[in-house]
């Protein structure tokens, strides 16, 4: 990748980060004035009301800078033939406008669904229907998971919907401690950014770098002790964008050493996936509804082992970082290297399971 692209990404990261910091503070003050608060409850960790709607700042920052990045070069071309604008647009690819439209349309639907849920709790089936609709928007825009064995567009579309809905909910479930969902989202996005560098995917990296800045700016206000929460609007939006990037990104080409490189999104997002699957298993094992909320998430179990909430979040950051580095390596290593990366990732989560089981027996 040329130095010009590095400069563009650095500029967009800095600007989206700064914009998000300012917008989050503005949203926080408005939430206090209009009493949009998240109140303490049985399944919540905070003991005092905290301003909600931080997802508004994340989404607004993301949309503003992504649209500006896409439209500004076209404006330059209207007034002259700027060489950098031509190269920038060419680097994004021929179908960039269609893909961007799908991302923004589906993301807006998910965000609005989350806002309504934050203001007036929706029934699970209503939320699920909205999430499926947002996933279908992406599929209809031409983005879907392509399987090596089963190449049917119907099967690929169904798997795509399942992937998007699952990740959208996983990041929402993970939003149970200060800075947790936002921090894991930033780490996962950074892992994706490193993973797709091998294939010069500038549109995917453009989306990722702006997303990282938007979420990191919010995270500045959300780290323990949090001054504002992202709410379902922010958490579901983060899950949707990360799931979308997992579909947009090309992690295997003819030059990629191993086909298993397509597993990079699974490694980058392994923490929210592990959290969701482990909680579902615990509820199923106890004969409880898998939709019932509780304090059995990854972070809650670490606190029960004796960690403080901040230590639990930092521990999960470390796990996300280690598995994320594995995701970044997959497109670059051969079969033997792939086996090592996958074995390392499985080993990390097996160690966590052993830790959890030992803590449960001692309690």
Order of alpha helices (4+ residues) and beta strands (2+ residues): alpha-beta-beta-alpha-alpha-alpha-alpha-alpha-alpha-alpha-alpha-alpha-alpha-alpha-alpha-alpha
